């Protein structure tokens, strides 16, 4: 897919994309999510190769922010009510052309974001409303390798996925 070779920025939703969409609620009120280590590995490699990685999510758990920061992601926007507003500000201040952005979302709150980026993508288990508007549907479910899949495809298309030198 030629679009993979044009990408310099990845924007991901969290629940259902970086996680499997399940939430464990504890008596304390804390809610935990499960991340996939291989997605994290690909994120670290993409950051090291100079790609922008951005998280825009309606969720606002600090444990999620800590995990994303641990991976090296600095542009983490949680508790977002209007994803398009955050997107517009981010692309404007960073001078990023939306056609060079891959966005991965999985459900209705991601619909408008998917419509304005160069490469709209989703996990295999994305909502029935989302799959038809995506140019690429990963063979992997959210939280089970979908993020690794798209990062690796972009980096391979650009000759930057080089495990022999890592």
Number of C-alpha atoms within 10 A of each C-alpha: 9 8 16 22 15 16 23 21 23 22 21 23 25 25 23 23 28 28 23 20 16 13 13 10 11 9 6 6 8 12 15 15 18 16 22 17 13 16 22 20 12 21 24 17 20 23 15 11 12 10 17 20 21 20 20 24 21 16 16 12 14 13 13 21 18 13 13 21 13 12 16 15 18 14 15 17 18 19 12 14 13 12 19 15 10 14 17 12 11 14 14 12 8 9 9 15 14 19 15 18 24 26 27 33 30 28 20 14 16 21 17 11 17 23 13 15 18 19 22 24 26 34 31 18 20 21 15 11 12 22 22 11 15 20 15 20 21 22 14 18 22 27 25 23 25 28 29 22 17 25 24 21 17 23 21 14 17 14 10 14 19 11 7 5 5 6
